[in-house]
C-alpha cells in the first residue's frame, strides 16, 4: 500500500451471475500472501458480457480446438462458497464499478480503456485495440498496464490473455508500496472509450472471424509468413540510437527462401565482427543459432549452424566476460533460461547452467550496472496451482526482472514481477546501451502485430522496489528499410544490424541477391 504495507483484508466484487475461472485464479493469487483474509461480493452487477459472447467463444473453441477450461470458462457459484460475503472494511477490488468508498473501506476499481467490467475488455479487443487495464482509486491511477495478445483474431484467446495479465497486474500492485506498482506514462493511457457492447456487435465479429480465418489460410497456401530478414550497414558515423531514425544504406543478409534469419547479435572477435542469428528453416519450424563472420565488405559466406537443441532457439544474446564467450539464447520452449559457453568460438557451445527454471521467457537480455547484474525478459504466465498446464497469456506484454551478483547466478526474481505490463514496450529488442549518462533499452512495439515496430526506451528506475521507463522514439519499416516489421537492433564498432519481416513466396529461386537501400 502507500506506506509499503499490504492490506490484510481484501474483498473482491464480481458479477455473481457468471463467475469465471479467472476469478478463482485471482482469489488464489491473493490468498498466497500470508495473513490475508478474503471476502467476495457476488450480487448481480454491471459490466458483464452480452449473452452471445459465450456462444462466440464456444464457436471459436470448436473451430480452433481450444481447451474449454481456460480463464474465461464459467464456474458454478458454489466454487465461491468458501469465501464469506464482502466485508464492510478493508480494500475492495471492484470488478463491476458499482462499489462506493466508505469509512474504513478503500476501493480500487478495475477498468479497461476506461470502461468497467469484462465487457470493456472485450469491446476493446473487438475494436482491434491493445486495451489499458487500470486500477483506479477515485481519479488516481494505482496501477496500469497495456494488455497484449498474439491471437487478436481469436477472440476467446485474446480475451483470456487479457484476463491472465489482469491477474498479474493486480497481484503486482499489491506486492508492496504503491509507488513501485506497474504503471504507464500519462500519454500512454487512452481517453475513456465509449461504453457498451451490443449483441449485434459480437455477432458481427463472429462473421468477420470466419472470413479472416479463410483469408489467412489462403494466404498461407502461397506465402511463408512471417519471413524475417537481417539488414546490415557499415558504421562510420552515428548509429540508430543516436540518430533516432533509420538511415539509408542497409543491405540484406541473403537467404535461400527455405529459411529466414532474424535476431542479429554481433560481437567483435580478433578484429572482426561475428554475427549470430536465429536460423529458422521453414521445413522444420524450429529455430537454431547460426553464425557468420563479417569482413570489411560484409558477410564472408552464409551463416553456419553453431547451436541446436530439441526445442526452438532464437535471440542469441552473446557476450564476452572473464576471458570467455557466453550466450543466453531464447529457450522458452524448454521452460528455462540457459547459459552457454563457447569452447571453440564461434562454435562449440556447451550448456553450463540453467539460470531460471520453470518459466516461459522471451528474449532474455543482460545488463551489468554498478556491480550487479539484471536479467530482462517477457514472461508468459504459469498457474502455480496447476504447474502441469501450458503457459498462458501473451508472450510480449509482461516484463520480468531478476538480479544476481554474477551473471552465472544465483538469480532472484523481482518481487514486483511483472514490473511492467505494456504490449508496446515490454519485450526486449536488443542490447541495452548507454548514451549521455542514460540507459537506452530497445523494445518491441507489438500493438499492430508481433515485432511490428521498434522503440527506444530510457530506463528511469531500476531497483528492488520497481522499474520505470520512458519511450523516446518509435521506428517502423519504411523507405529506408522496406518491409512490414522491425524487431531487433544491435551493433559493433564496424557494423550495425537490424531485422524486419515480410512474406516469402513458397516457390521462388533458391537464392536472393542482397538488396541495398
N, C-alpha and C positions, 0 to 999 in steps of 0.2 A: 504494500500500500504506500501512501505518501511518505510515511515515516520509516519505510524499509521493512515493516512487518507484513504478514499476510493475514487475511481475515480468518477467524476461526469458525464463523457461521456464514454459510453461503446458501442462498436459495436460488433455485432455477425455475423461472417462469416459462412454461411452454404451453402450446395448444394441446390440451389433453384429448382432443378428438382424434388426433393422428400422431401419437408418439412414434418416433423412428429410432432406428438403431444408433444413429449418431448422438441422440440424446443420452442413451446409455453409455456410449463411449465417452462423452463429456463428463458425465457423473463419475465414471470410473477413474478418469484422469484427475478430477478434483479430489477424489477420495484418497489418492495416493499420498497426499500431504498429511502427515500425522497431525492429529488433534483437530481436524476439521469435522464439523457437523453439517450435514447436508439436508435440505428440505426441497420439496417440489410443489410448485403451484400448477395444477393440472386442469383448471377450468377451461372451457372453450374460449378461444381468443382470436384476435385478428391476425392477418398476415399469412394465412395458410394458402396452400396451393389450390388452384381450381381442381374440380373433381376429375377432369380428364387428364391431368398431369400424370397421375399414376398409370393411366392407360397408355400414354405416350412412352413412359418408362418401361412398361411391360412389353410393348411392341418392340422397342429397341433391344431389350434383353433377349427376346426371341430371335430377332434378326441377327444380332451380334453375338449370340450365345454367351451372354453376360451372367455371372452368378447372381442369384436372387437374394442374397443375404448381405448386401453392401450397406453402407451408411444410410442410404435413402429408404431401405426396407422398413415397412411398418412393423411394429411390435405390439403385442396386446397391452392394454392398460395395466394388466396385472404385473407386467415387467417392472413397473414403478412402485409396486406395492410396498417395497421395503423402506421407502423414503417417506417421512412424515410430511404433512401438509406445510405449505410455505410459512416460514417463521415470520413473526412481525418485526423482528430486528435483524441486524446484520447487513450483509451485502446481497443484493438481488441481481442476478444476471437475467435481464429481461429480454427474452427472445421474441416477444409479441408486440412490445411497445405500448403497453397499457398499465404499467405499474408506476405509481407516483411515489416520490421520496416522502419520508415521514420521519419524525423524531426517532433517532436510533436506527434508521434504515437508510442506506445508500443504494442507489440504483445505477447499474451500468446497462445501458440499452444497446442492443446489437442492431446495427443497420447494414444494409448492402446498397451502396450508391445512394445513401440517404433514406432508403425505404426499410421499414421494419418487416421482419418475418421472412420465411422461406420464399415467399412469392417475389420479394425484392431480389433475391439471388437468382432465381430462375428467369425473371424478366431481363436482368442484365445479360445473362448468358444467351437468351434468345435474341437479344439485340446485337450480339457479337462483341460485347464489351468484356474486359477483364475487370470484374467488379471490385470496388474497395469495400472491404469489411471493416467496420469501426465499432469500438466500444465507446459509447458516449456517456458522460455524466453531465446531464444538462446540455450545455453547449460546448463543453470541454471534451477534447479527444483524449481518452485514456490510452488507447492502443489502436493501431490501424495497419492494414496490410492489403496489397493488391493481389487478389487471388488469381491463380492460373490453372490452365488445363491444356494438355496436348490433345484433347479429344473434344474440341468445341462442337464438332458436327454430331457427336453422340451425346445428346442432352443429358441422359442419365449419368454417364461417366463424368461429364463436366460438372453436373450438379453435385455428384458425390465427391469429386476432387475439391470443390469449394467447401463442402461441409467438413471434410477431413482437415483442411487447412484452417478453417474457422476454429475448430477444437484446439489446434496448435496455438493459434493466436491468443485465445482466452487463457490457455494454460501458461503461456509465456508472460502474459500481462499480470498473472497472479504469482509469479515466481519471486517477487521481491519489490523493491522500491519502484513506484510508478515511473520515476524519471528514466529508468532503463528499459521500459516496455517497448516492444516493437512499434515503430511509427513511420509514417511517410512525411515528406516535406509538405508544407502547406499547399504548394502549387500542384502537388500530385493528387490531392483529393478533389474529385469532381464535384460540381454542384449537385444537389439532390436531383435524382431522376424522377420522372413522372411516375407516380404510384399506380398500382393496379396491374393485374394480369388476367386477361379475359380468357374464357373457354375457347373463343374463336381464335385468339392468337396462338394458343397452344396447339389447336388443331391444324392451323395453317403451317406451323413449324413442323408438324409431323409429316405433312405432304412434302415440304421442302427437304426434309431429311432423306426421304426416299429418292428424290430427284438427285440430290448430291451424291448419294451412295452409288447410283447408276453412273453418273458423270465421272466420279473418281475411278471407278473400276474400268471404264472405257479408256480413260487417260492412261492408266497403268498398263493397258494392253500394248500401247505404242511407245511408252516412255518409262525410263527408270527415274524415279523421283523420290527424294531429292538426289541430285548428283553434285556433290561438292567439288570444288576445285581450289587449289592453293595458288595465290598470287605472290610474286616476289618482285623486289626492285632494289637496285644498288642504292646504298645510303651514303650520300655525300653532303648532306645538309640536315635540316630539321626533319624529325620523324612525325608520324601522325599525331602522337601525343602533344608535341609542340605546335603543330600546325592547326590542330582541331578540325581537320578536313582530310579527305582522301586526295592526294596529289595524282598527277598523271605518271605514267612510266611503269605501270605494273605489267608483268609478264606471267603467263601461266606455267605451272609445273605440269608438263604433258602427262596424260594418261591414255590408256588404250580403249576407253569406253566400257570395258568389262569390270572396271574397278574405279573407285574415286579415292582422292587423297584429301585429308582435312586435318584440322587441329595442328597447325605448324608450330613446332617448338625448336628453335635453333639454339646452338651453343657453339662457342669458339673452342677449337682444339688444334694445337700446333700451328697457329696462324691461319687456320681455315675455319669456315663455317660448316658445321654438320647439322643438317636439318632432319629432325624426327617428325613423323607424321602418322596419323591413323591411315592405314590402308584398308579399304573396305571392298572386297570382291563381291559383286552382286550375286554371284552364284552361291556363295556360302552364307551370305547375310550375317557375317561375324567379322568384326574388326580385328586387326593386328597392328603391331607397330613396325614401321619400316624407316630406313634412314638413307640419306644421300648426301654426299659431300658437294660443297659449292666451291668453285674456283673463281677467279676474278670476273669471268664472263657468265657465271651462272652454274646450274647443276651439272655435275660431271657424271652423267649416266642417269639411271632411273632409280627410284627408291627400292631398297633391298630389304626383305623382312629380317628383323633382328629380335623380335619377341612375339611369341604366340602363346595362347592359353586355350583351354577348353571353353572359355567364355569370352564375351566381347571385350576388346581392349580399345581404348582411344585416349585422347588428351594426354600425350606423353610428357608430363611435367618433368623435365630433365634439368639437373643442376650439378655443379661441381662443389665438393666440400671435403676437407680432410684428405686431399690428395687422391680422391676417387670421384667417379661419376655415378650419380644416383638418379633414379627415376621413380615417379609415382604415376603410373598410368591409371586412367579410369577403369575400374573393375567392378562396377555396380552390380553386374550380373552374378558375381560371386558373393555379393553381400559384404565386401571387405574393402578397405583402403590399404594397399600393399606397397611396400618399399622394395625396390630392386637396386642391385649394384652391378656395374659392368666389370667383367673380368677380362674382356678383350674388346675395349671400346673401338668402334661404336656398337659392337655386338657383345655376346657373352653375358647376357643379363641373367642374374641369379636372384631369386626372391630371398631377402634376408629378414623380413619382418612383416607382420600384419600390424599396421598402426592403429586401425579402428576396425572392429568386427561387428557383425550384426547390423549393418547399415547399408542402404542403397543410396550411395553418394555419387554425385556427378561433378566432374571437373575439379578435383582436389587441387588446391593452389597453396603453396607455402609462402610465408613471409617471416623473415627474421627481423625483430625490432627490439632494440635495447637489451640484447642478450636473451631474448625469449622468442620462441617460435610459435607461430599461429598457423592453423590449417583452416582454409576456407573451402566449403563445398555446399552445394544444394542437396537436399536430402528428401527422399520420399518417406512417408510415414509407415511405421510398423506398429501393429497393435500389441502392446505388452501382454494383454490378456490372451492373445492368440498368435504367438510367435510363428506358428506354422503357416499362417496365411501370408500370401504375397504382399509386398509393399503396395501402398495405395497413395493417392494424391499425385499432384503434378511433380515432374522432375525438376522444374526450373524456378519455383517461386519461394522456396523456404531456405534461407541461408543459415547454415550452422557453422559454429566455430569450435575449435579445440585449441588448447595451448599446451606447450611442453617446454622443458628446459633444454631439450636437444631434439633435432629432427627425427631421431630414432625412437623418441618417446621417453617416458610414458605420456600419452596424450589424455588430457582431461577435457570432457565436454563443457562448454559454456553453460552456466546454469539458466540462462535466459533463452536457450535454443528453442525455436528459431529466433535469432537476433534480428532478422529482417524478413518480412513477408512481402515480396514485390516481384511480380511476374515481369516487370520492366527493368529490374536492376539487381536481382539477387544472384543469378548464376554467373560464375567466373567466365572470363573470356580471354585469359592470357595472364602473363606475369604482372604482378603489382610493381610499379616503378615510382621512383622518387623524382619530383620536379619542383624546384623552387621551395624546398622545405616541406612540401606536401607529398602525400602518398596517393597515387592515382591508380585506381583499380579498373581495368577493362571489364565490362559486364555485358551480358546479353539482354536485349530487349525482345521478349517473346510474345508481346501482346498481339501481334498480327501473324504469328507463326513462330515455330522454333527457330531461334537464331536469326530472326528477321532483320534485326538492327544491332549495332554495337555501340555502347555508350561508354563514356569515361567518367568515373565517379571519384570524387575526392573523399578520402576517409577522414571524417571529422572526429570520430570517437572510436577507440578500440581498447577496452579494458575489461576487467572481470565483472563489471556491472552492466555493460551494454555496448552497443555498436551503433554508429550513425554514419551516414554518407550523404553526399550531395552530388547528383548527376549534373555535370557541367556541359557535356557535349554528347549529341547523339548522331551517329554516322549511319548512312544507308547506302546500299549499292546504287550506282548511277552511271553517268557517262564515263567517269574515270576508272570505274571498276564494275563493268556490266554484270548483271545477274539479278537475283531476287532476294538474296540474304547476305548478311555479314555475320561472322561467327567468332573468330579468334584473331588476336593481334599480338605479335611478338617481334623482336629484333635482336641482332647482334651489332657489333660496331660497323660491319660492312654491308649488311642486308637487312631489309625489313620484310615481314611476311604477314599475309592476311589470308582468310579464306572466305569463299562465298558459295552460292548454290544456284542451281537451275535444274533443268530436266535434260536427260540424255536419251536420244532415240535408242530403242532396243536393237536396231540394226544400223550400224554405221561403220566407217573404216576403223581398222584396228588401232590406228594411232592418229592423234590430232597434232597439228602443228601448234607450237606455242603462240599465243596471241599477245600482241603488245598493245598498250593503251596509254 
